[in-house]
Every structure is written in structure tokens, then in C-alpha cells.
């Protein structure tokens, strides 16, 4: 009996020391990240069929991430960006002549992220990595205010990126993502022919011939709300 009491006492003492021991920042995992992003944006549509990085504009916003585990996360963003396009250098001609546009858009969305490597401060029994590439997909909303009509539409974001934990609670990364919208009126900014939403009078359904835009962003986030590891002694 005395032996059993002694063993229980040692076990309780070990558990107390484990819970009381201060954990270093690099031994923690965190639930949330909050930060900002900045970079460039460009448009793809009737005024730019396929040229990447053409007519680049500035974009910026805030990022919030909930880390489900070391490989998966949910991310939300709110961004503001500029998009623009012109048809002056097109080989084909629109029925009403050359045209151009420029406007501001607001993007609110949520994405699921999958890390190729277990992401963390590096090393440890979980063998985490400070650097990992990732892919993302989700659902979002795009709002483009006047000059002609207010446009509000759904967008489908698909992206690839890389993130690096350069300090125990700081994350730096870059992401390239397409936002495929269900609208063909992001490039309509003047009430004159040719209308870029349907320059040839050919109607389409679904996402075919719809407008899209792309973000190339660098982000910096800070870890919040630590999850303390359980004592396994």
C-alpha cells in the first residue's frame, strides 16, 4: 500500500511539474493568425483574354487564419484592389471600336488551405517544418461599386502559395490566386458601345466568358491563442 501511495505521489508530482513548467514560444502551437497582405492584382476578361500580369494594379487587405492542425487551416480575407484593361492592342476589333476601363473591387472570402508539410517552428517530436508550400480553394464575394452599376457577385478562389515561420509567432508568405467570378460586368464602367460584358452579342452561361481577377500577394501574420501541448511523461 505504501509503495502504491508513493508511486501515485511521484506521478502527481511529475504531472504538476509538467504543467507548471513554462513553455518556450517555439514549443507552442497556435490556433489563430492575424495579419495583413499587399501586392498586385490584374484582370482577365473581354479586355484581357489571357495575358498574365498585364495592367497590374495595387491590392491590400487583412488575413485571418484558423489552424485546424499542422497541415490544414481555414483562412478568411478582406481585400481591396484595382483592376483595369484596354483593347487598343487587340488583333481583333470590337464592333464599337477601342475601349478601356478601370475600377476598384472589394473581395471578401474564405478558403481551405492544405500544407504539403507539417507547418510549425521546426524540429520537435512532430517533425514540423518552418517552410511549406500549400494549395487553397474556397468561396468568396466580390463587390465593385459604380461608376455605372454596383456589381455584387460570387467568386471561386483557387490559389497556391508558400509560407515561412521566420520567428516563433511570425509567418511570412506569398500567394498567387485566381478569383473566378459569376459576373461579366466587372469591366463595364461606361454607358457606351462597346459594352465589355457582351461585345459581340453572344450570351453565355455558367462561368464561361465571365470576368476573373488575380491576386499576387505577400502576407505577414502573427500567431494568437496558444494551444499548450499535453504532458506525456
C-alpha positions as a Markdown table, in Angstrom:
| # | Residue | x | y | z |
|---|---|---|---|---|
| 1 | Unk | 0.0 | 0.0 | 0.0 |
| 2 | Unk | 2.8 | 2.4 | 0.9 |
| 3 | Unk | 4.5 | 1.6 | -2.4 |
| 4 | Unk | 1.3 | 2.3 | -4.3 |
| 5 | Unk | 0.9 | 5.7 | -2.5 |
| 6 | Unk | 4.4 | 6.6 | -3.2 |
| 7 | Unk | 4.0 | 5.8 | -6.9 |
| 8 | Unk | 0.9 | 7.9 | -7.1 |
| 9 | Unk | 2.6 | 10.7 | -5.3 |
| 10 | Unk | 5.5 | 10.7 | -7.8 |
| 11 | Unk | 3.1 | 10.6 | -10.7 |
| 12 | Unk | 1.2 | 13.6 | -9.3 |
| 13 | Unk | 4.4 | 15.5 | -8.7 |
| 14 | Unk | 5.6 | 14.8 | -12.2 |
| 15 | Unk | 2.3 | 15.9 | -13.7 |
| 16 | Unk | 2.4 | 19.1 | -11.6 |
| 17 | Unk | 6.0 | 19.9 | -12.7 |
| 18 | Unk | 5.0 | 19.3 | -16.3 |
| 19 | Unk | 2.0 | 21.6 | -16.2 |
| 20 | Unk | 3.9 | 24.2 | -14.1 |
| 21 | Unk | 7.0 | 24.2 | -16.4 |
| 22 | Unk | 6.9 | 27.4 | -18.6 |
| 23 | Unk | 6.8 | 26.5 | -22.2 |
| 24 | Unk | 9.1 | 28.3 | -24.7 |
| 25 | Unk | 7.5 | 30.1 | -27.6 |
| 26 | Unk | 8.9 | 27.6 | -30.1 |
| 27 | Unk | 7.2 | 24.7 | -28.1 |
| 28 | Unk | 3.7 | 26.1 | -28.6 |
| 29 | Unk | 1.1 | 25.6 | -31.3 |
| 30 | Unk | -1.3 | 28.5 | -32.0 |
| 31 | Unk | -5.0 | 28.4 | -33.0 |
| 32 | Unk | -5.2 | 31.7 | -34.9 |
| 33 | Unk | -3.2 | 34.0 | -37.1 |
| 34 | Unk | -3.9 | 37.7 | -37.9 |
| 35 | Unk | -2.1 | 40.0 | -40.2 |
| 36 | Unk | -2.1 | 41.9 | -43.5 |
| 37 | Unk | -1.3 | 41.4 | -47.1 |
| 38 | Unk | -0.2 | 43.6 | -50.0 |
| 39 | Unk | 0.7 | 43.1 | -53.6 |
| 40 | Unk | -0.7 | 43.4 | -57.1 |
| 41 | Unk | -3.8 | 42.5 | -59.0 |
| 42 | Unk | -4.8 | 42.1 | -62.6 |
| 43 | Unk | -7.9 | 41.3 | -64.6 |
| 44 | Unk | -8.9 | 38.6 | -67.1 |
| 45 | Unk | -11.9 | 39.1 | -69.3 |
| 46 | Unk | -13.0 | 40.6 | -72.6 |
| 47 | Unk | -10.3 | 43.3 | -72.3 |
| 48 | Unk | -7.6 | 40.9 | -71.5 |
| 49 | Unk | -8.1 | 37.3 | -72.6 |
| 50 | Unk | -5.0 | 35.5 | -71.2 |
| 51 | Unk | -2.0 | 37.8 | -70.6 |
| 52 | Unk | -0.9 | 37.3 | -67.0 |
| 53 | Unk | 0.3 | 40.3 | -65.0 |
| 54 | Unk | -0.9 | 42.7 | -67.7 |
| 55 | Unk | -2.3 | 46.1 | -66.4 |
| 56 | Unk | -1.1 | 45.4 | -62.9 |
| 57 | Unk | -2.8 | 47.4 | -60.0 |
| 58 | Unk | -2.2 | 47.6 | -56.3 |
| 59 | Unk | -4.1 | 45.5 | -53.8 |
| 60 | Unk | -4.1 | 45.1 | -50.0 |
| 61 | Unk | -6.1 | 43.7 | -47.2 |
| 62 | Unk | -6.3 | 41.7 | -43.9 |
| 63 | Unk | -5.9 | 38.0 | -43.3 |
| 64 | Unk | -7.2 | 35.8 | -40.5 |
| 65 | Unk | -6.3 | 32.1 | -40.3 |
| 66 | Unk | -7.6 | 29.3 | -38.0 |
| 67 | Unk | -5.2 | 26.4 | -37.8 |
| 68 | Unk | -7.1 | 23.1 | -37.7 |
| 69 | Unk | -3.9 | 21.2 | -37.4 |
| 70 | Unk | -0.3 | 21.3 | -38.7 |
| 71 | Unk | -1.4 | 20.6 | -42.2 |
| 72 | Unk | -4.8 | 22.2 | -42.6 |
| 73 | Unk | -6.2 | 25.7 | -42.0 |
| 74 | Unk | -9.2 | 27.8 | -42.7 |
| 75 | Unk | -8.4 | 31.4 | -43.9 |
| 76 | Unk | -10.6 | 34.5 | -44.3 |
| 77 | Unk | -9.6 | 37.6 | -46.2 |
| 78 | Unk | -10.9 | 41.1 | -46.8 |
| 79 | Unk | -9.1 | 42.9 | -49.6 |
| 80 | Unk | -9.4 | 46.0 | -51.8 |
| 81 | Unk | -7.8 | 46.0 | -55.3 |
| 82 | Unk | -7.8 | 47.8 | -58.6 |
| 83 | Unk | -8.4 | 46.2 | -62.0 |
| 84 | Unk | -8.1 | 47.7 | -65.4 |
| 85 | Unk | -8.0 | 46.7 | -69.1 |
| 86 | Unk | -7.8 | 48.0 | -72.6 |
| 87 | Unk | -8.4 | 46.7 | -76.1 |
| 88 | Unk | -6.2 | 49.1 | -78.1 |
| 89 | Unk | -3.6 | 46.4 | -78.8 |
| 90 | Unk | -6.0 | 43.6 | -79.7 |
| 91 | Unk | -5.7 | 42.0 | -83.1 |
| 92 | Unk | -9.4 | 41.6 | -83.4 |
| 93 | Unk | -11.7 | 44.7 | -83.3 |
| 94 | Unk | -14.8 | 45.3 | -81.3 |
| 95 | Unk | -17.9 | 46.4 | -83.2 |
| 96 | Unk | -17.9 | 49.8 | -81.5 |
| 97 | Unk | -14.2 | 50.5 | -81.5 |
| 98 | Unk | -11.5 | 50.5 | -78.9 |
| 99 | Unk | -12.3 | 50.9 | -75.2 |
| 100 | Unk | -10.7 | 50.7 | -71.8 |
| 101 | Unk | -11.8 | 50.6 | -68.2 |
| 102 | Unk | -10.5 | 50.9 | -64.6 |
| 103 | Unk | -12.3 | 50.3 | -61.3 |
| 104 | Unk | -11.9 | 49.3 | -57.7 |
| 105 | Unk | -13.2 | 46.0 | -56.3 |
| 106 | Unk | -13.7 | 44.6 | -52.8 |
| 107 | Unk | -13.1 | 40.9 | -52.1 |
| 108 | Unk | -14.4 | 39.0 | -49.0 |
| 109 | Unk | -13.7 | 35.3 | -49.0 |
| 110 | Unk | -12.9 | 32.1 | -47.1 |
| 111 | Unk | -10.6 | 29.3 | -48.2 |
| 112 | Unk | -9.4 | 25.9 | -47.0 |
| 113 | Unk | -5.6 | 25.6 | -47.1 |
| 114 | Unk | -3.6 | 22.3 | -47.2 |
| 115 | Unk | 0.1 | 22.4 | -46.3 |
| 116 | Unk | 2.4 | 20.0 | -48.1 |
| 117 | Unk | 4.5 | 19.7 | -44.9 |
| 118 | Unk | 3.5 | 19.8 | -41.2 |
| 119 | Unk | 3.9 | 23.5 | -40.5 |
| 120 | Unk | 5.5 | 24.8 | -37.3 |
| 121 | Unk | 8.6 | 26.1 | -35.6 |
| 122 | Unk | 10.7 | 23.3 | -36.9 |
| 123 | Unk | 12.0 | 20.1 | -35.4 |
| 124 | Unk | 10.5 | 18.5 | -32.3 |
| 125 | Unk | 8.8 | 15.2 | -31.9 |
| 126 | Unk | 6.2 | 16.2 | -34.5 |
| 127 | Unk | 8.9 | 17.0 | -37.1 |
| 128 | Unk | 7.4 | 20.3 | -38.2 |
| 129 | Unk | 8.9 | 22.4 | -40.9 |
| 130 | Unk | 9.3 | 26.2 | -40.9 |
| 131 | Unk | 8.8 | 26.4 | -44.7 |
| 132 | Unk | 5.9 | 24.7 | -46.6 |
| 133 | Unk | 4.1 | 25.2 | -49.9 |
| 134 | Unk | 0.3 | 25.0 | -49.8 |
| 135 | Unk | -2.8 | 25.0 | -52.0 |
| 136 | Unk | -6.1 | 26.7 | -51.3 |
| 137 | Unk | -9.7 | 26.7 | -52.5 |
| 138 | Unk | -12.9 | 28.3 | -51.3 |
| 139 | Unk | -15.7 | 30.7 | -51.9 |
| 140 | Unk | -15.9 | 34.5 | -51.8 |
| 141 | Unk | -17.9 | 37.6 | -52.7 |
| 142 | Unk | -16.8 | 40.4 | -55.0 |
| 143 | Unk | -18.3 | 43.9 | -54.8 |
| 144 | Unk | -17.5 | 46.6 | -57.4 |
| 145 | Unk | -19.1 | 49.9 | -56.8 |
| 146 | Unk | -20.2 | 52.4 | -59.5 |
| 147 | Unk | -19.3 | 54.3 | -61.9 |
| 148 | Unk | -22.1 | 52.6 | -63.9 |
| 149 | Unk | -23.7 | 49.8 | -61.8 |
| 150 | Unk | -22.9 | 48.3 | -58.5 |
| 151 | Unk | -21.8 | 44.8 | -59.2 |
| 152 | Unk | -22.1 | 42.1 | -56.5 |
| 153 | Unk | -21.2 | 38.6 | -57.4 |
| 154 | Unk | -19.8 | 35.3 | -56.1 |
| 155 | Unk | -16.2 | 34.3 | -56.8 |
| 156 | Unk | -14.4 | 31.0 | -56.6 |
| 157 | Unk | -10.8 | 31.4 | -55.4 |
| 158 | Unk | -8.1 | 28.9 | -56.2 |
| 159 | Unk | -4.5 | 29.5 | -55.1 |
| 160 | Unk | -1.0 | 28.3 | -54.5 |
| 161 | Unk | 1.5 | 29.7 | -52.0 |
| 162 | Unk | 4.3 | 29.2 | -49.7 |
| 163 | Unk | 4.6 | 30.2 | -46.0 |
| 164 | Unk | 7.7 | 30.5 | -43.7 |
| 165 | Unk | 7.8 | 30.8 | -39.9 |
| 166 | Unk | 10.8 | 33.1 | -39.5 |
| 167 | Unk | 10.1 | 33.6 | -35.8 |
| 168 | Unk | 8.2 | 31.6 | -33.2 |
| 169 | Unk | 5.0 | 33.7 | -33.7 |
| 170 | Unk | 5.5 | 35.4 | -37.1 |
| 171 | Unk | 4.6 | 33.9 | -40.5 |
| 172 | Unk | 5.8 | 35.4 | -43.9 |
| 173 | Unk | 4.5 | 34.1 | -47.2 |
| 174 | Unk | 3.3 | 34.8 | -50.7 |
| 175 | Unk | 0.3 | 33.6 | -52.6 |
| 176 | Unk | -0.9 | 33.6 | -56.2 |
| 177 | Unk | -4.6 | 33.1 | -56.5 |
| 178 | Unk | -7.3 | 33.3 | -59.2 |
| 179 | Unk | -10.8 | 34.6 | -58.4 |
| 180 | Unk | -13.3 | 33.3 | -60.9 |
| 181 | Unk | -16.5 | 35.3 | -60.7 |
| 182 | Unk | -20.0 | 34.7 | -62.0 |
| 183 | Unk | -20.3 | 38.2 | -63.4 |
| 184 | Unk | -19.4 | 39.6 | -66.8 |
| 185 | Unk | -19.8 | 43.2 | -65.8 |
| 186 | Unk | -16.6 | 44.0 | -63.8 |
| 187 | Unk | -15.2 | 45.7 | -66.9 |
| 188 | Unk | -18.3 | 47.8 | -67.7 |
| 189 | Unk | -17.5 | 51.3 | -66.5 |
| 190 | Unk | -19.2 | 53.5 | -69.1 |
| 191 | Unk | -22.6 | 53.5 | -70.7 |
| 192 | Unk | -21.3 | 53.4 | -74.3 |
| 193 | Unk | -20.7 | 50.9 | -77.0 |
| 194 | Unk | -18.9 | 48.5 | -76.9 |
| 195 | Unk | -20.1 | 47.0 | -73.7 |
| 196 | Unk | -17.4 | 44.7 | -72.5 |
| 197 | Unk | -20.0 | 42.4 | -70.8 |
| 198 | Unk | -21.1 | 41.2 | -74.2 |
| 199 | Unk | -19.2 | 42.9 | -77.1 |
| 200 | Unk | -20.3 | 40.5 | -79.8 |
| 201 | Unk | -23.8 | 39.8 | -78.6 |
| 202 | Unk | -23.1 | 36.2 | -77.7 |
| 203 | Unk | -24.7 | 35.1 | -74.5 |
| 204 | Unk | -23.1 | 32.5 | -72.2 |
| 205 | Unk | -24.0 | 30.7 | -69.1 |
| 206 | Unk | -22.1 | 29.4 | -66.0 |
| 207 | Unk | -18.5 | 30.7 | -65.7 |
| 208 | Unk | -17.8 | 30.6 | -69.4 |
| 209 | Unk | -16.7 | 34.1 | -70.7 |
| 210 | Unk | -17.1 | 35.5 | -67.2 |
| 211 | Unk | -14.7 | 38.0 | -65.7 |
| 212 | Unk | -11.9 | 37.0 | -63.2 |
| 213 | Unk | -9.1 | 38.6 | -61.4 |
| 214 | Unk | -5.9 | 37.5 | -59.8 |
| 215 | Unk | -4.0 | 38.5 | -56.6 |
| 216 | Unk | -0.3 | 38.1 | -56.2 |
| 217 | Unk | 0.2 | 39.0 | -52.5 |
| 218 | Unk | 2.8 | 38.9 | -49.8 |
| 219 | Unk | 1.4 | 38.4 | -46.3 |
| 220 | Unk | 2.7 | 38.7 | -42.7 |
| 221 | Unk | 0.7 | 37.2 | -39.8 |
| 222 | Unk | 1.1 | 37.0 | -36.1 |
| 223 | Unk | 0.2 | 33.9 | -34.1 |
| 224 | Unk | -2.5 | 34.2 | -31.4 |
| 225 | Unk | -4.1 | 31.9 | -28.7 |
| 226 | Unk | -1.6 | 29.2 | -27.9 |
| 227 | Unk | -2.6 | 25.6 | -27.6 |
| 228 | Unk | -0.5 | 24.0 | -24.8 |
| 229 | Unk | 0.8 | 20.6 | -25.5 |
| 230 | Unk | -0.3 | 17.8 | -23.2 |
| 231 | Unk | 2.2 | 16.3 | -20.8 |
| 232 | Unk | 3.2 | 12.9 | -21.9 |
| 233 | Unk | 5.5 | 12.0 | -19.0 |
